[in-house]
């Protein structure tokens, strides 16, 4: 009997933890997640980036063949650091190197 109770507890925990972890991964609150429009943002609304970040992603796509994760890092860095604007406009790889991302 003890073994089945432990199994049930473990199974119940598996159903509770993944939704909590999913919310924490992108730092969004439950209210923010509920407001996301999946038709506009795709993937359950997780693709909603600020307009400035979307613009930098477009620039990054023209400059280099980056993975989606690296493109996002580049775009957010350029949006956060206006003093890097000239380099952001011409050399996405240099921005990634500033962030400690190697391999390009």
C-alpha angles and dihedrals in degrees: 000000000000090000094054091047090053091048092051091049091050092048092049090051091055090058094050103043102053095059091049092048092047091056093048096050096076096027093242120147122231090253092052091050091050091052095053115110109220091196091058102033103030127216095058091314094298092125096070107123126170113266093251091054091049089053092051090048089056090051092047091052090055094047103046147000099253132170113250091252093051091044089054092049090050094047096048091046092052091048091049096045111048088172087070092056098114092051092042089056094051113023121033092171091059089054091051090050089053087055091050094252110140135176104082 
